[in-house]
Every structure is written in structure tokens, then in C-alpha cells.
């Protein structure tokens, strides 16, 4: 059995971290009544910290994008060894849906 952090993070590790901040991010919908997908590109360091957060065009220069970056401030992931790949580059789409009667569209 391996001791210490894994070599790389798995999809579940990444998604669990995003699930913790998703409610904060989705509150950004109200800034400009934005609906649709907003994708962020993250660079994750071996220690689990996020080195950079970039909102992908075409919504990158909006107040909603600024809100999302602020909501993601302090996001962290589990540590990993990263022997071969010392950073993880990961794109994650957030869906800002219109409120529909009965819940999810």
C-alpha cells in the first residue's frame, strides 16, 4: 500500500473540490443575469494550491467572470506527488441555467 499523496489527482478528487465552491460560484449568475456556460482553466500545484484561474472567452471580460474568479479564491485540492507532471491544467465548465419551473432544465 502506498503512503503519502497519490502521483496525480483523479477526476473525483478534482470534482469534489469544485463541488465545495460551486454554490458560491453559481451566486455570480445574479451579477449580470448571466445564463449559459462559463469555463475556467485552473493550474493546480503539487501542494494542492491553485496557481492560476482563467475564465475562457467569450465571457472572460465580464463582471460575472470577475465574480467567479473571486468566488474561486482560496480553492484548494488534495496534495499529489506530481513526479512526471508537477502541475495539473484542468478546464471546468459551470452551467448558469435559467430558473425553470420544477427545477433543473
Residue pairs with C-beta under 8 A, 6 or more apart in sequence:
4 81
5 78
5 79
5 80
5 81
6 13
6 78
6 80
6 81
7 80
7 81
7 82
7 83
7 84
8 80
8 81
8 82
8 85
8 88
9 44
9 77
9 78
9 80
9 88
13 77
13 78
14 77
14 88
14 90
14 92
17 75
17 76
17 77
17 78
18 75
18 92
20 75
21 71
21 72
21 75
22 94
24 71
25 68
25 71
25 72
25 94
26 94
26 96
27 67
27 71
28 34
28 64
28 67
28 68
28 71
28 96
29 35
29 64
29 96
31 63
31 64
31 67
32 62
32 63
32 64
34 59
34 62
34 64
34 96
35 96
35 97
35 98
36 59
36 95
36 96
37 93
37 94
37 95
37 96
38 55
38 56
38 59
38 64
38 65
38 68
38 93
38 94
38 96
39 55
39 56
39 91
39 92
39 93
39 94
40 53
40 54
40 55
40 56
40 68
40 69
40 72
40 91
40 92
40 94
41 52
41 53
41 54
41 56
41 89
41 90
41 91
42 50
42 52
42 53
42 72
42 75
42 88
42 89
42 90
42 91
42 92
43 50
43 51
43 52
43 87
43 88
43 89
44 50
44 51
44 77
44 87
44 88
44 89
44 90
45 51
45 86
45 87
46 79
46 80
46 81
46 82
46 86
46 87
47 79
48 76
48 77
48 78
48 79
48 80
49 76
49 77
50 72
50 75
50 76
50 77
51 87
53 69
53 72
53 75
54 60
55 65
55 68
55 69
56 91
59 65
64 96
68 94
77 88
80 88
82 88
97 104
97 105
98 105
